Amino acid sequence: MTTTSTPALRTLGNSDLKLTTIGFGAWAIGGGNWDFAWGAQDDDESIAAIHRSLDLGVNWIDTAAIYGLGHSEEVVGRALKSTSHKPYVFTKCSMCWGADRTIYRSLKAASLAEEIEASLRRLGVETIDLYQIHWPNPDEEIEEGWETLAKFQQQGKLRWIGVSNFNVEQMKRAQKIAPITSLQPPYSMLRRAIEEEILPFALASNIGVINYSPMVSGLLTGKMTAERVAAMPADDWRRKAVEFNEPRLSRNLKLVELLREIGAGHGVQPGVVAVGWTLKHPAITAAIVGGRSAAQVEGLVPALEFRLSDEEFGRINAFLAENAA
């Protein structure tokens, strides 16, 4: 498929970044053999997936140092070298690892300085378009961490700085030091906790929001079955996730059938409908959509243009209300 028009762009918070409504999420392409892996992954397939998403109009990539313990950033770097497209590149800090691959967390200035240099090197770029604190841990180091990011922004190594998985109180603490451009939270029709306080705060504060897991880590793509979940590799973190286990799994697969029905009317997959549902919220700037192959990307890129009608949105919300977890 090819896109027939230029995708609509949305400005991210207080920045000059004009984003397509979906970006390429590079968590799964970190590959296997680490604590939050999705199982083994072929690097050439990952690069083909990135290239296909850029060819079809996606203009930003979101990764993190911790994905595959540096491997995702390296793969993104390789993909950038072999394309004429110039997407925005976003990455994250605060989760680190030692020689034994054990993960630890730090927002200390010296640790972040090392992380920034390592990310720039792996990605093969001189400036990171958006650099985000991945998790607000350790909580007592938030101020030191945010101050450090603001310093590197002034030096020109980071164009814009944002946070991920922060609550309102933590964002307010950071804002006293330097403005927050963006927040990256989990948000989907199955994870709605941020609707209460976090999204209204972001909207009122001109903090852009790029949500992750709009398809609940593949669960709402239409490709997931009970059999496929049971056959997941041992190092796939989703085996332990609550939404992938009973009693919720059966309810979630029923929800997918509704998304499939709505999507069929537009010629799109259930996952596109799931992404479209999150984009209906006025606080959401854009959504992160992962892809492990060019074929997967082709099925999901229609989310650039797809918009749910109010009636379809209402049908999904009615199902969720009637089938509460």
C-alpha angles and dihedrals in degrees: 000000000000131000111248098201139031108274117246114261128216126198114240110232114287093345135099090237111123106199134195109236091255130040132193111264113211102191098105094045089066084084130210139317102065135090099268099032127146093210130269118334133190111236094212089055089050092052091047089051092052093047092048093051091051092047089053094053108270107142106190140052125203120201138146136219091241096057103107088347094283096331098105091054090050091051091048088050091053091048091051092052092055101049135069091217117103106208124177110260120215126184140165142227142198100075110091136171139211132223089276090056092246110149122230133169130236137164094177115135095240092049093049092048088056092045094051093051092047092050092048089051096047093045093044093227133125095216132027111223095212124010117190137191099238098207131005091240130160086030093203090059096055094101094048091047096048092046089053093051090049089052093052089047089056089050090055099243091111120040097194134004130216144164135238130206092004123146124222095265091051091049091051090053091052093046091061087065104038137340118277113229098190149002124214111201133160108260133167139127087276096047109048104146093113092063091079104060112342101060095044089050092050091049093049092046097048090243110152116228125215108181124209129211096024087160092043095249094309097318095113097041094097091241096090122097133169088253093052092049090051091051096051115129117264092248094054104111091208091075087077098041116115096228091054093055134068137300088031099040095070092049091048093050088051089053089053089058089058090049089049091053093050092044093050089064089060099034093248135123124255090253091061089054090050091053091045090054091060092046090059090074109095092221094057114094098180142336132239113234120188124212130184098187140023089251092055090049092051090055093051104037092083083077085080089074106017117108126181118232118235089249093054091045088052092051092054092047091049090054091049092050093048094045103041116175 
